[in-house]
Amino acid sequence: MASPERGSSQCQTAGSPNWLAALRAYLVVSAVGHLAWETAQLPFYTIWSTATRGALAFAVAHCTGGDILIALTALVASLATAGASTWPAHRFASVSALTLGFGIGYAVFSEWWNVAVRGTWAYAASMPTLPWIGTGVSPLLQWAVVPTLALLASRSQAARRNWIPDQRRMS
């Protein structure tokens, strides 16, 4: 596959507004997605039946903030490991796979650490869990679905701004 010529408007570099727009799209979709997911999964935790509305709101805000930091860290680590300055136009699959792996890996560790070791939170009886490790299915799905949507949004944002090169013109 041929690369766009230097200075071409077909593909911007990492410092361009289009690359930044892709990153912003990732963060916005991550924030909205994690906020929605944290709110929807509350009934799967014991806090749902024991806490006040204020405590529930704080828990959702706190967890969503943590999710955004984890999502950003997973993406930055993935970009540093496997990215290209022209991401998401190039190396999208590699960065996405690593981002999902980092996010899901952290979710498994965090759920185990906070449920089994520290007792920071607990699952309600309604939370389906994985039998071999006891991790809740909802947080695992969260870290598969939300980052996938955020990554696709970042790629879509870049394509919408004509940042991802048209492969037909480059052949």
Backbone bond lengths (Angstrom), bond angles and torsions (degrees), N, CA, C in turn:
res aa  C-N    CA-C-N  psi(-1)  N-CA   C-N-CA  omega(-1)  CA-C   N-CA-C  phi
1 M - - - 1.446 - - 1.530 107.66 -
2 A 1.278 115.45 132.26 1.461 120.85 179.66 1.517 110.22 -79.42
3 S 1.313 115.64 150.16 1.461 121.07 177.03 1.512 109.21 -93.56
4 P 1.328 117.90 150.68 1.455 119.64 175.80 1.522 109.70 -63.68
5 E 1.297 115.59 150.26 1.457 119.91 178.52 1.513 110.29 -65.87
6 R 1.329 115.30 149.02 1.455 120.98 177.83 1.529 108.97 -59.95
7 G 1.310 116.26 133.50 1.459 120.83 -179.74 1.517 112.42 85.98
8 S 1.333 116.88 -2.52 1.461 120.69 179.72 1.516 110.19 -69.75
9 S 1.308 117.09 147.82 1.465 120.48 177.48 1.523 111.06 -84.07
10 Q 1.340 117.26 -0.51 1.458 119.83 -178.45 1.526 112.29 -70.33
11 C 1.304 117.85 -31.19 1.457 120.06 -175.91 1.526 108.84 -144.77
12 Q 1.301 116.34 122.10 1.453 121.79 -178.32 1.528 110.02 -88.36
13 T 1.303 117.07 165.72 1.460 121.74 177.40 1.518 110.62 -97.15
14 A 1.331 115.30 175.79 1.459 121.05 -174.76 1.518 113.05 -57.52
15 G 1.308 118.92 -29.16 1.451 120.74 -178.29 1.512 113.75 -83.77
16 S 1.308 117.62 1.04 1.455 120.43 -175.62 1.521 111.90 -79.63
17 P 1.323 117.35 157.20 1.453 120.89 176.87 1.527 112.47 -61.69
18 N 1.343 118.23 -29.02 1.459 120.08 -179.48 1.523 111.64 -69.35
19 W 1.337 117.52 -38.57 1.449 120.65 176.07 1.531 109.37 -64.11
20 L 1.299 115.47 -42.01 1.452 120.57 178.32 1.525 110.70 -64.85
21 A 1.320 116.73 -37.25 1.460 120.51 177.70 1.529 111.06 -63.40
22 A 1.322 116.88 -36.95 1.464 120.55 177.33 1.530 110.27 -64.79
23 L 1.317 116.94 -42.46 1.463 121.22 178.07 1.534 110.71 -64.58
24 R 1.312 116.26 -42.48 1.472 119.77 178.15 1.516 111.30 -62.03
25 A 1.326 116.99 -42.05 1.468 120.26 178.42 1.521 110.34 -60.22
26 Y 1.336 116.95 -42.45 1.458 121.43 177.70 1.535 110.71 -58.69
27 L 1.328 116.33 -46.63 1.463 120.21 -178.18 1.523 112.58 -67.17
28 V 1.324 117.17 -41.51 1.466 119.96 -179.31 1.522 110.92 -65.82
29 V 1.322 117.04 -47.11 1.468 119.62 179.69 1.526 110.04 -65.61
30 S 1.332 117.52 -38.05 1.473 120.28 175.82 1.524 110.86 -60.16
31 A 1.314 116.68 -48.04 1.468 120.38 -177.74 1.522 111.52 -61.87
32 V 1.317 116.52 -49.62 1.471 120.54 -179.09 1.530 110.31 -64.79
33 G 1.332 116.46 -44.16 1.463 120.32 -179.22 1.512 112.80 -63.82
34 H 1.325 117.03 -45.10 1.469 119.61 179.97 1.524 111.44 -68.75
35 L 1.321 117.67 -37.45 1.465 120.01 176.02 1.527 110.61 -60.30
36 A 1.323 116.23 -47.63 1.470 120.23 179.20 1.526 111.08 -62.54
37 W 1.331 116.66 -44.02 1.461 120.07 -177.95 1.523 111.47 -67.17
38 E 1.320 116.95 -44.30 1.474 119.62 179.11 1.529 110.95 -59.73
39 T 1.323 116.26 -39.83 1.465 120.46 179.06 1.526 110.65 -66.96
40 A 1.332 116.28 -45.59 1.470 120.62 -176.53 1.522 112.97 -68.24
41 Q 1.324 118.20 -30.65 1.462 119.25 -176.29 1.531 113.62 -89.88
42 L 1.311 118.65 -1.04 1.474 120.40 179.64 1.530 113.92 -51.12
43 P 1.349 119.35 -41.54 1.469 117.96 179.87 1.531 114.79 -61.99
44 F 1.323 118.25 -14.35 1.463 121.71 178.48 1.529 112.60 -85.01
45 Y 1.339 116.97 0.04 1.466 122.08 178.35 1.526 108.84 -118.52
46 T 1.325 116.32 151.93 1.468 120.10 -177.84 1.523 112.38 -65.01
47 I 1.322 117.52 -24.22 1.465 120.83 179.40 1.528 111.68 -57.25
48 W 1.325 116.91 -27.83 1.459 122.15 -178.63 1.531 111.19 -57.77
49 S 1.320 116.98 -38.40 1.466 120.31 -176.50 1.527 113.50 -99.37
50 T 1.319 117.44 -3.42 1.467 118.53 -175.89 1.522 114.44 -117.53
51 A 1.321 118.23 -18.19 1.469 120.65 -171.70 1.533 112.20 -101.50
52 T 1.317 114.73 159.97 1.464 120.98 174.17 1.536 109.16 -76.29
53 R 1.314 115.88 168.32 1.474 119.88 176.69 1.524 111.36 -60.17
54 G 1.314 116.19 -39.93 1.459 120.11 178.74 1.519 111.86 -63.03
55 A 1.324 116.26 -42.11 1.465 120.31 178.70 1.525 110.62 -66.71
56 L 1.323 117.08 -36.92 1.468 120.62 176.84 1.532 110.68 -65.10
57 A 1.326 115.81 -43.54 1.471 119.98 178.65 1.525 110.62 -62.32
58 F 1.327 115.92 -42.48 1.463 119.43 178.05 1.525 110.60 -63.28
59 A 1.326 117.50 -43.43 1.464 121.39 -179.97 1.530 110.82 -60.39
60 V 1.315 117.05 -43.75 1.467 120.83 179.29 1.530 110.12 -64.10
61 A 1.331 117.31 -45.79 1.476 120.59 179.88 1.530 110.77 -63.63
62 H 1.317 116.72 -44.66 1.459 121.82 -179.65 1.533 111.05 -62.49
63 C 1.320 116.31 -47.92 1.467 120.46 -178.48 1.527 111.33 -67.60
64 T 1.330 117.01 -38.62 1.465 120.16 178.19 1.530 110.11 -64.37
65 G 1.321 117.50 -42.54 1.458 120.75 176.77 1.525 111.11 -59.08
66 G 1.316 116.60 -44.57 1.460 120.50 176.80 1.518 111.73 -62.78
67 D 1.332 116.29 -41.50 1.466 120.38 178.39 1.526 111.65 -60.47
68 I 1.322 116.82 -41.12 1.471 120.52 179.83 1.530 109.76 -64.24
69 L 1.327 117.02 -42.64 1.472 120.33 177.93 1.530 111.57 -63.94
70 I 1.330 116.69 -41.14 1.466 120.68 178.07 1.529 109.66 -65.16
71 A 1.327 117.25 -43.89 1.469 121.06 -179.66 1.526 110.81 -61.56
72 L 1.320 116.54 -43.02 1.464 120.44 179.50 1.531 110.91 -66.68
73 T 1.314 116.79 -43.67 1.461 121.03 179.09 1.531 110.62 -62.95
74 A 1.329 117.07 -42.64 1.474 120.60 179.27 1.524 110.69 -62.07
75 L 1.331 117.22 -42.67 1.462 119.99 179.75 1.528 111.25 -67.32
76 V 1.322 117.69 -45.98 1.459 120.85 -178.19 1.535 110.20 -63.99
77 A 1.324 117.57 -42.29 1.471 120.33 177.14 1.525 110.63 -62.07
78 S 1.306 116.83 -38.83 1.465 121.29 179.40 1.521 111.23 -68.87
79 L 1.330 116.32 -41.80 1.467 119.83 177.51 1.529 110.73 -64.42
80 A 1.323 116.69 -40.36 1.467 120.30 179.57 1.526 111.12 -67.24
81 T 1.306 116.96 -32.51 1.457 121.53 -177.96 1.522 112.94 -82.78
82 A 1.328 116.96 -44.16 1.473 119.51 -170.37 1.519 114.44 -133.88
83 G 1.317 117.61 4.72 1.452 119.94 -174.27 1.512 114.28 -81.97
84 A 1.312 113.66 173.07 1.461 122.79 174.82 1.522 107.05 -128.35
85 S 1.317 116.15 157.27 1.466 118.98 -179.50 1.522 111.28 -64.26
86 T 1.303 116.83 -15.28 1.468 120.84 -179.91 1.528 112.23 -102.30
87 W 1.339 116.94 16.03 1.467 119.92 176.16 1.517 108.80 -60.90
88 P 1.303 120.59 140.86 1.453 129.82 8.13 1.526 115.29 -90.86
89 A 1.315 118.35 6.75 1.463 120.04 178.71 1.524 111.12 -64.16
90 H 1.301 116.91 -34.25 1.453 122.11 -178.46 1.526 109.56 -128.48
91 R 1.321 115.52 146.16 1.468 123.28 178.10 1.528 112.33 66.49
92 F 1.324 116.62 24.03 1.458 120.94 -178.44 1.530 111.64 -62.16
93 A 1.330 117.20 -46.62 1.466 120.50 -177.12 1.530 111.68 -63.99
94 S 1.324 117.20 -42.91 1.469 120.45 -179.68 1.524 111.14 -63.81
95 V 1.320 115.74 -46.62 1.464 120.07 -179.98 1.529 110.13 -64.73
96 S 1.314 116.92 -41.11 1.471 120.39 179.82 1.523 111.34 -63.26
97 A 1.326 116.89 -45.72 1.465 120.22 -179.76 1.529 111.14 -60.93
98 L 1.317 116.40 -44.18 1.467 119.38 178.46 1.526 111.46 -66.02
99 T 1.322 116.96 -42.00 1.468 120.49 179.59 1.521 110.54 -59.85
100 L 1.326 116.50 -45.77 1.466 120.14 178.18 1.531 110.75 -64.40
101 G 1.327 116.95 -41.87 1.465 120.07 179.01 1.513 112.53 -62.37
102 F 1.340 116.37 -45.31 1.466 119.69 177.83 1.528 110.96 -62.04
103 G 1.329 117.32 -44.80 1.464 121.03 -178.64 1.516 112.88 -64.83
104 I 1.316 116.56 -47.72 1.474 120.22 179.68 1.523 110.04 -66.74
105 G 1.323 116.86 -41.00 1.469 119.98 177.94 1.515 111.94 -59.89
106 Y 1.331 115.89 -44.07 1.462 118.99 178.54 1.531 110.92 -66.15
107 A 1.331 117.33 -38.63 1.473 120.48 179.53 1.522 110.83 -61.34
108 V 1.326 117.28 -44.62 1.468 120.60 179.00 1.524 109.99 -61.31
109 F 1.334 116.58 -47.84 1.463 120.08 178.98 1.527 111.61 -61.28
110 S 1.331 117.07 -48.82 1.459 121.48 -176.24 1.524 112.22 -63.16
111 E 1.322 116.11 -42.74 1.474 118.83 178.97 1.529 109.97 -64.34
112 W 1.323 117.54 -44.40 1.465 120.48 178.20 1.529 110.22 -61.42
113 W 1.331 116.33 -48.43 1.461 121.46 -177.31 1.531 111.36 -61.10
114 N 1.323 117.11 -45.90 1.460 121.22 -174.35 1.525 114.27 -83.26
115 V 1.331 117.90 -23.58 1.467 120.19 178.10 1.530 110.72 -94.19
116 A 1.322 116.96 -53.68 1.470 120.72 -172.84 1.522 113.85 -83.85
117 V 1.326 117.50 -37.29 1.469 119.75 -173.89 1.523 111.83 -92.98
118 R 1.329 117.40 -57.09 1.466 120.33 -174.05 1.518 114.11 -89.40
119 G 1.315 117.63 -24.57 1.466 120.31 -176.98 1.520 112.67 69.86
120 T 1.331 117.04 26.74 1.465 121.88 -178.52 1.525 111.21 -65.11
121 W 1.307 116.79 -36.99 1.456 121.98 174.39 1.507 108.61 -143.53
122 A 1.333 115.63 168.15 1.464 120.51 -177.70 1.514 109.58 -139.99
123 Y 1.315 114.66 150.91 1.457 120.50 177.22 1.521 110.35 -83.09
124 A 1.319 115.15 143.66 1.460 120.33 169.95 1.530 107.49 -75.72
125 A 1.310 116.40 164.79 1.469 120.46 179.58 1.529 111.64 -60.55
126 S 1.325 116.72 -24.09 1.463 120.96 -178.09 1.533 114.09 -77.56
127 M 1.343 118.39 -10.68 1.471 121.23 -179.38 1.523 109.90 -75.22
128 P 1.329 117.18 116.39 1.467 117.65 173.25 1.533 108.84 -70.41
129 T 1.322 116.48 139.35 1.464 120.76 -178.89 1.524 110.23 -126.32
130 L 1.325 114.51 157.12 1.458 120.33 174.78 1.522 107.72 -78.80
131 P 1.315 118.22 126.68 1.467 120.27 -172.02 1.523 114.47 -63.55
132 W 1.296 119.50 -33.69 1.461 119.94 -174.12 1.519 113.74 -81.37
133 I 1.349 118.45 -19.55 1.471 119.16 178.25 1.525 113.51 -129.99
134 G 1.315 117.25 -11.50 1.455 120.67 177.03 1.519 115.23 77.90
135 T 1.320 117.33 5.66 1.466 120.67 179.64 1.523 109.75 -73.12
136 G 1.328 115.87 140.09 1.453 121.16 179.18 1.523 112.07 -64.92
137 V 1.316 116.04 141.25 1.465 121.44 179.87 1.527 110.66 -70.39
138 S 1.307 117.86 -36.76 1.468 120.33 -177.36 1.530 113.04 -59.93
139 P 1.351 119.48 -49.02 1.468 117.72 178.13 1.529 112.83 -65.44
140 L 1.323 117.94 -31.26 1.466 119.38 176.43 1.526 110.85 -66.39
141 L 1.322 115.66 -44.62 1.469 119.16 177.27 1.524 110.77 -63.12
142 Q 1.320 116.16 -38.97 1.466 120.52 177.99 1.520 110.56 -54.91
143 W 1.344 116.59 -45.41 1.463 120.53 -175.75 1.521 113.07 -82.70
144 A 1.320 116.85 -3.97 1.467 120.34 169.46 1.525 110.17 -94.78
145 V 1.325 116.80 -42.31 1.470 121.27 -172.73 1.532 112.57 -80.81
146 V 1.325 117.96 -53.43 1.473 120.49 -173.60 1.530 112.30 -61.75
147 P 1.335 119.60 -49.07 1.469 117.68 178.36 1.542 113.07 -64.20
148 T 1.318 116.93 -33.88 1.475 119.19 176.95 1.520 110.19 -61.11
149 L 1.324 116.84 -47.01 1.468 120.34 178.48 1.526 111.22 -63.14
150 A 1.334 116.73 -39.48 1.467 120.42 -179.83 1.530 111.16 -66.83
151 L 1.325 116.70 -41.26 1.463 119.91 178.28 1.526 111.24 -65.52
152 L 1.323 116.63 -42.06 1.468 119.57 177.66 1.524 111.02 -64.43
153 A 1.318 116.63 -36.97 1.474 119.91 177.03 1.519 110.96 -64.93
154 S 1.333 117.24 -38.48 1.471 119.52 179.25 1.523 110.49 -65.27
155 R 1.300 116.30 -41.21 1.469 119.90 178.73 1.521 110.52 -68.03
156 S 1.322 116.48 -41.04 1.462 120.64 178.57 1.523 111.07 -63.68
157 Q 1.328 116.80 -40.58 1.463 121.18 178.68 1.522 110.61 -61.33
158 A 1.325 116.02 -43.60 1.462 120.07 179.21 1.527 110.93 -65.35
159 A 1.320 117.00 -40.94 1.471 120.54 179.47 1.525 111.02 -66.91
160 R 1.312 116.69 -38.70 1.465 121.51 179.62 1.520 111.16 -61.27
161 R 1.294 115.75 -29.81 1.464 120.45 -179.85 1.524 111.57 -95.85
162 N 1.340 115.56 18.43 1.467 122.10 179.31 1.523 112.51 56.82
163 W 1.292 117.05 34.04 1.447 120.25 179.48 1.516 110.99 -88.18
164 I 1.344 116.64 -39.10 1.449 119.55 178.82 1.520 107.40 -76.43
165 P 1.326 118.02 121.15 1.451 121.09 -174.90 1.516 112.90 -62.26
166 D 1.300 115.91 146.02 1.457 122.07 175.42 1.524 106.34 -78.63
167 Q 1.335 116.01 111.37 1.456 120.36 -174.93 1.519 112.66 -62.03
168 R 1.340 118.57 -26.05 1.463 121.08 179.86 1.525 110.65 -66.95
169 R 1.314 117.36 -35.96 1.460 120.68 -179.61 1.510 111.78 -78.04
170 M 1.314 117.32 -18.68 1.463 120.31 -174.61 1.522 111.70 -93.82
171 S 1.307 119.67 -8.52 1.474 121.67 -177.24 1.505 111.20 -79.13
